[in-house]
Amino acid sequence: MKKSGGIIALIGGIFGTIAALFTLFIGGIGAAVEADGGTQVVAMGWVGGLAAFAAIILGAVAMNSETKTPGILLIICAILGAVFGGTLVGICMILTLAGGIMGLMGGKKETIKSWLFNLIGTFSALTYSFATYEFGGNSNNVPRNIIY
């Protein structure tokens, strides 16, 4: 079950990457002609692309993993990609969600401590990437859009 879950998540991540590139393309055209919400569509494409790349990596890890952590992270990645990545990426994240659920089946039980450290590390990395994208921090990690 874990190998097939990893393969399904890998396929969902590849399709999600293609969908994110299409979303970026459409958002770029919208931003170029100064349409309302063009930059939001570009941001959705980037978030969807990050979620799809994470799904590809986690799908490959889930194939040979002995624990349930990649399955849990795949489910989190699929939900984030579906919510913040737009419609096309969300449709592709259904495969990633199915792969994550299949990745949960048949693994060793983990301790709460190791699962908690993995979850905290994932959320801290995601928070950092969203914060630097949202605020456009420079080399001094000072946000650009704060008025001094």
N, C-alpha and C positions, 0 to 999 in steps of 0.2 A: 504494500500500500504506500509506503514512503517513497519508493522510486517512482511510481506512477504519479503520486501527488507532486513530486518535484518536477517531473516532465510536464505535467499540466500547468503548473505555475510558471515554468520556463516559457511555454508557448504563450500563456497569457501576458507575460512580461514583454515578449517580442512584439505581440500585437499591440500592447499598450504603448510601446515605444513608437511604433508606426503611427498610432492614433495621436500621441503627444506631438510628434513632428507635424502632422497635419493640422493640429490645433494651433501650434506655433506659426505655421504658414498662414492660416486664416487670420489669426490675431495680428500678425505682422502686416498683412494687407490692410486690415481694419485700422491699425495704428497709423499706417502710411497715408491713408486718405482721411485721417482724423475723425473716424467714426466713433460714436459713443461706445465706451466699453472695450475699445480695441486693446488697450494696455492690460485690462483685466483678463482678456482672453489669452494674451501672451503669458501672463503670470500663471494662469491655469495650465497652460501648456508646459511651463517649466516644472510646476509641482507634479503634474502627471508624468512627465519624463523622469523625474527623480524617483517617483513611486514605481514606475515601470522598470527602471534600472535596478532598484532595490529588489524588485520581484524576480528579476533574472538572476541576480546574485544569490538570493535566498533560495530560489528554486534549485539552483545547482548545489547549494550546501545541503538542502533537505534530502537530496537523493542518497547521500551516504552518511547522514547524521544518525546517531544512535539516541538522540534526545528529542524532545518535543519543541525545543526552543525555535528552530526555523519555521515550524508550522504555526506557532503563535505569532511570530514576527511577520509571516506571510499574511496572516489574517489582518493584522494591524495595518500592514502596508496596503492591502487591498481596500480596506475601509477608507484610509486616508486618500488613496488615489481616486476612489469612486466619489468621495465627497468633494475634494478640492481640485481634481484633475479635469473636470468637465464631462460631458455626456459620452463622448467617444471613448475616452480613457476609462470611464466608469463601466461601460459595457465590457471592455476587455478585462477589467479587474474582477469580473465574475469568475473567469477561469482561474485567476490567482487565488480568489477566495476558496474555490473548490479544491485547488491544490493544497492550500493551507489546512483546510479541514481534513483532507486525506493525509497530510503530513503529521497531523496529531495522532493518527491511529497507528498503533504498533511501536511506539517508542518507549524508552525507559522512563520511569518516573524520576523527576528531578526534585531537588530540594527547593524549598521556597526561597532560600538565600540565593542560589545561583540564578533562579528565574527572575528574582527581583533586581539583581545587579544587571542582568541583560536588559531588562525593561528600562531601568534608569539610564543606562548607557545609550540605548536607542532614542529615548525621548530627549536626552540632552543633546545628542547629535542633530536631531531634527529641529530642536528649538534654536540651536546655534545657526543652522543653515537658513531657517526661516527669518531669523533676526537679521542676519547679514544681508539677505536678499531684500527684506522689507525696508530696512533703513539705509541700505547702500553704504555700509561702513567703509571708511578709508583705512589707511595703514595704521592710524592711531586708534582704530576701533571707535571713532566718534561718528555718530549718525549725521548724515548730511542735512536732513530736513529739520533739525532743531534750531530755532532762532536764538542767537546769543545776545 
